[in-house]
C-alpha cells in the first residue's frame, strides 16, 4: 500500500513538472512580437536608472565646463575694463549662480525623469546581461 502512494505522488509530481514546462514553452513570445516589444520599450524606457543618472551627470559636467569657459571669458573681459574689480565680482556671482543652476537641473532631471524608469525584477536581470 505504501508503495502505491509513493508511485501516485511521483506520477503527480512528474505530471506537474511536465505541465509547467509546457506552459513555459507555450508562454514564450514569438520573435516578431518580442522585437516589437523591445523596440517599444527602447522608445519609452531605453535605459536603466543608473544609465539615466549617468547621462544626466554627463549633461551636468558639460554644463559645468561651459560655465567655466564663460567665466574665463568674463574674467578676461573684466580685466580689460576700467572698473575691473566690480566686473570681476559680477563674473564670480554669475559663475556661482550658473553652477548652482547646473546642479539644480541635474537633481531635477534625476528626480523627475530618472525616477520614472521603473523596472520589475525580470527587466533588471535582462538589462544586467546587455
Rosetta constraint file for C-alpha pairs under 8 A:
AtomPair CA 1 CA 5 HARMONIC 6.63 0.50
AtomPair CA 2 CA 6 HARMONIC 6.46 0.50
AtomPair CA 3 CA 7 HARMONIC 6.21 0.50
AtomPair CA 4 CA 8 HARMONIC 6.12 0.50
AtomPair CA 5 CA 9 HARMONIC 6.16 0.50
AtomPair CA 6 CA 10 HARMONIC 6.06 0.50
AtomPair CA 7 CA 11 HARMONIC 6.02 0.50
AtomPair CA 8 CA 12 HARMONIC 6.14 0.50
AtomPair CA 9 CA 13 HARMONIC 6.08 0.50
AtomPair CA 10 CA 14 HARMONIC 6.02 0.50
AtomPair CA 11 CA 15 HARMONIC 6.10 0.50
AtomPair CA 12 CA 16 HARMONIC 6.20 0.50
AtomPair CA 13 CA 17 HARMONIC 6.22 0.50
AtomPair CA 14 CA 18 HARMONIC 6.18 0.50
AtomPair CA 15 CA 19 HARMONIC 5.97 0.50
AtomPair CA 16 CA 20 HARMONIC 6.01 0.50
AtomPair CA 17 CA 21 HARMONIC 6.19 0.50
AtomPair CA 18 CA 22 HARMONIC 6.20 0.50
AtomPair CA 19 CA 23 HARMONIC 6.33 0.50
AtomPair CA 20 CA 24 HARMONIC 6.22 0.50
AtomPair CA 21 CA 25 HARMONIC 6.30 0.50
AtomPair CA 22 CA 26 HARMONIC 6.04 0.50
AtomPair CA 23 CA 27 HARMONIC 5.84 0.50
AtomPair CA 24 CA 28 HARMONIC 6.45 0.50
AtomPair CA 29 CA 33 HARMONIC 6.37 0.50
AtomPair CA 29 CA 34 HARMONIC 5.96 0.50
AtomPair CA 30 CA 34 HARMONIC 6.24 0.50
AtomPair CA 31 CA 35 HARMONIC 6.06 0.50
AtomPair CA 32 CA 36 HARMONIC 6.26 0.50
AtomPair CA 33 CA 37 HARMONIC 6.08 0.50
AtomPair CA 34 CA 38 HARMONIC 6.08 0.50
AtomPair CA 35 CA 39 HARMONIC 6.11 0.50
AtomPair CA 36 CA 40 HARMONIC 6.18 0.50
AtomPair CA 37 CA 41 HARMONIC 6.09 0.50
AtomPair CA 38 CA 42 HARMONIC 5.98 0.50
AtomPair CA 39 CA 43 HARMONIC 6.32 0.50
AtomPair CA 40 CA 44 HARMONIC 6.33 0.50
AtomPair CA 41 CA 45 HARMONIC 5.29 0.50
AtomPair CA 41 CA 46 HARMONIC 6.23 0.50
AtomPair CA 42 CA 46 HARMONIC 3.84 0.50
AtomPair CA 42 CA 47 HARMONIC 7.44 0.50
AtomPair CA 45 CA 117 HARMONIC 6.41 0.50
AtomPair CA 47 CA 51 HARMONIC 5.70 0.50
AtomPair CA 47 CA 52 HARMONIC 6.21 0.50
AtomPair CA 47 CA 117 HARMONIC 7.98 0.50
AtomPair CA 48 CA 52 HARMONIC 6.17 0.50
AtomPair CA 48 CA 117 HARMONIC 6.87 0.50
AtomPair CA 48 CA 119 HARMONIC 7.96 0.50
AtomPair CA 48 CA 127 HARMONIC 7.40 0.50
AtomPair CA 49 CA 53 HARMONIC 6.23 0.50
AtomPair CA 49 CA 114 HARMONIC 5.71 0.50
AtomPair CA 49 CA 115 HARMONIC 7.17 0.50
AtomPair CA 49 CA 117 HARMONIC 6.07 0.50
AtomPair CA 49 CA 118 HARMONIC 7.75 0.50
AtomPair CA 50 CA 54 HARMONIC 6.04 0.50
AtomPair CA 51 CA 55 HARMONIC 6.09 0.50
AtomPair CA 52 CA 56 HARMONIC 6.19 0.50
AtomPair CA 52 CA 110 HARMONIC 7.63 0.50
AtomPair CA 52 CA 114 HARMONIC 5.65 0.50
AtomPair CA 53 CA 57 HARMONIC 6.05 0.50
AtomPair CA 53 CA 110 HARMONIC 5.97 0.50
AtomPair CA 53 CA 114 HARMONIC 6.51 0.50
AtomPair CA 54 CA 58 HARMONIC 6.25 0.50
AtomPair CA 55 CA 59 HARMONIC 6.39 0.50
AtomPair CA 56 CA 60 HARMONIC 6.20 0.50
AtomPair CA 56 CA 106 HARMONIC 6.00 0.50
AtomPair CA 56 CA 109 HARMONIC 6.78 0.50
AtomPair CA 56 CA 110 HARMONIC 6.94 0.50
AtomPair CA 57 CA 61 HARMONIC 6.08 0.50
AtomPair CA 57 CA 106 HARMONIC 6.68 0.50
AtomPair CA 58 CA 62 HARMONIC 6.15 0.50
AtomPair CA 59 CA 63 HARMONIC 6.12 0.50
AtomPair CA 59 CA 106 HARMONIC 7.76 0.50
AtomPair CA 60 CA 64 HARMONIC 6.17 0.50
AtomPair CA 60 CA 102 HARMONIC 5.78 0.50
AtomPair CA 60 CA 103 HARMONIC 6.69 0.50
AtomPair CA 60 CA 105 HARMONIC 7.67 0.50
AtomPair CA 60 CA 106 HARMONIC 5.90 0.50
AtomPair CA 61 CA 65 HARMONIC 6.19 0.50
AtomPair CA 62 CA 66 HARMONIC 6.17 0.50
AtomPair CA 63 CA 67 HARMONIC 6.15 0.50
AtomPair CA 63 CA 99 HARMONIC 7.93 0.50
AtomPair CA 63 CA 102 HARMONIC 6.06 0.50
AtomPair CA 64 CA 68 HARMONIC 6.11 0.50
AtomPair CA 64 CA 99 HARMONIC 6.30 0.50
AtomPair CA 64 CA 102 HARMONIC 6.78 0.50
AtomPair CA 65 CA 69 HARMONIC 6.23 0.50
AtomPair CA 66 CA 70 HARMONIC 6.20 0.50
AtomPair CA 67 CA 71 HARMONIC 6.06 0.50
AtomPair CA 67 CA 95 HARMONIC 6.66 0.50
AtomPair CA 67 CA 98 HARMONIC 6.67 0.50
AtomPair CA 67 CA 99 HARMONIC 6.83 0.50
AtomPair CA 68 CA 72 HARMONIC 6.28 0.50
AtomPair CA 68 CA 95 HARMONIC 7.51 0.50
AtomPair CA 69 CA 73 HARMONIC 6.34 0.50
AtomPair CA 70 CA 74 HARMONIC 6.03 0.50
AtomPair CA 71 CA 75 HARMONIC 6.07 0.50
AtomPair CA 71 CA 91 HARMONIC 6.37 0.50
AtomPair CA 71 CA 92 HARMONIC 7.49 0.50
AtomPair CA 71 CA 95 HARMONIC 6.13 0.50
AtomPair CA 72 CA 76 HARMONIC 6.21 0.50
AtomPair CA 73 CA 77 HARMONIC 6.20 0.50
AtomPair CA 74 CA 78 HARMONIC 5.97 0.50
AtomPair CA 74 CA 88 HARMONIC 7.76 0.50
AtomPair CA 74 CA 91 HARMONIC 5.98 0.50
AtomPair CA 75 CA 79 HARMONIC 6.10 0.50
AtomPair CA 75 CA 87 HARMONIC 7.85 0.50
AtomPair CA 75 CA 88 HARMONIC 6.02 0.50
AtomPair CA 75 CA 91 HARMONIC 6.56 0.50
AtomPair CA 76 CA 80 HARMONIC 6.75 0.50
AtomPair CA 77 CA 81 HARMONIC 6.70 0.50
AtomPair CA 78 CA 83 HARMONIC 7.80 0.50
AtomPair CA 78 CA 84 HARMONIC 5.09 0.50
AtomPair CA 78 CA 85 HARMONIC 7.80 0.50
AtomPair CA 78 CA 87 HARMONIC 5.14 0.50
AtomPair CA 78 CA 88 HARMONIC 5.76 0.50
AtomPair CA 78 CA 91 HARMONIC 7.94 0.50
AtomPair CA 79 CA 84 HARMONIC 5.29 0.50
AtomPair CA 79 CA 88 HARMONIC 7.63 0.50
AtomPair CA 80 CA 84 HARMONIC 7.02 0.50
AtomPair CA 81 CA 87 HARMONIC 7.68 0.50
AtomPair CA 83 CA 87 HARMONIC 6.50 0.50
AtomPair CA 84 CA 88 HARMONIC 5.96 0.50
AtomPair CA 85 CA 89 HARMONIC 6.33 0.50
AtomPair CA 86 CA 90 HARMONIC 6.25 0.50
AtomPair CA 87 CA 91 HARMONIC 6.18 0.50
AtomPair CA 88 CA 92 HARMONIC 6.18 0.50
AtomPair CA 89 CA 93 HARMONIC 6.20 0.50
AtomPair CA 90 CA 94 HARMONIC 6.10 0.50
AtomPair CA 91 CA 95 HARMONIC 6.01 0.50
AtomPair CA 92 CA 96 HARMONIC 6.25 0.50
AtomPair CA 93 CA 97 HARMONIC 6.25 0.50
AtomPair CA 94 CA 98 HARMONIC 6.06 0.50
AtomPair CA 95 CA 99 HARMONIC 6.09 0.50
AtomPair CA 96 CA 100 HARMONIC 6.11 0.50
AtomPair CA 97 CA 101 HARMONIC 6.17 0.50
AtomPair CA 98 CA 102 HARMONIC 6.23 0.50
AtomPair CA 99 CA 103 HARMONIC 6.35 0.50
AtomPair CA 100 CA 104 HARMONIC 6.07 0.50
AtomPair CA 101 CA 105 HARMONIC 6.00 0.50
AtomPair CA 102 CA 106 HARMONIC 6.27 0.50
AtomPair CA 103 CA 107 HARMONIC 6.29 0.50
AtomPair CA 104 CA 108 HARMONIC 6.06 0.50
AtomPair CA 105 CA 109 HARMONIC 6.05 0.50
AtomPair CA 106 CA 110 HARMONIC 6.07 0.50
AtomPair CA 107 CA 111 HARMONIC 6.01 0.50
AtomPair CA 108 CA 112 HARMONIC 5.92 0.50
AtomPair CA 108 CA 113 HARMONIC 7.90 0.50
AtomPair CA 109 CA 113 HARMONIC 5.23 0.50
AtomPair CA 109 CA 114 HARMONIC 6.62 0.50
AtomPair CA 110 CA 114 HARMONIC 4.92 0.50
AtomPair CA 110 CA 115 HARMONIC 6.63 0.50
AtomPair CA 111 CA 115 HARMONIC 5.57 0.50
AtomPair CA 112 CA 116 HARMONIC 6.55 0.50
AtomPair CA 113 CA 117 HARMONIC 7.35 0.50
AtomPair CA 119 CA 123 HARMONIC 5.59 0.50
AtomPair CA 119 CA 124 HARMONIC 6.18 0.50
AtomPair CA 120 CA 124 HARMONIC 6.40 0.50
AtomPair CA 121 CA 125 HARMONIC 6.37 0.50
AtomPair CA 122 CA 126 HARMONIC 6.13 0.50
AtomPair CA 123 CA 127 HARMONIC 6.06 0.50
AtomPair CA 124 CA 128 HARMONIC 6.15 0.50
AtomPair CA 125 CA 129 HARMONIC 6.77 0.50
AtomPair CA 126 CA 130 HARMONIC 6.90 0.50
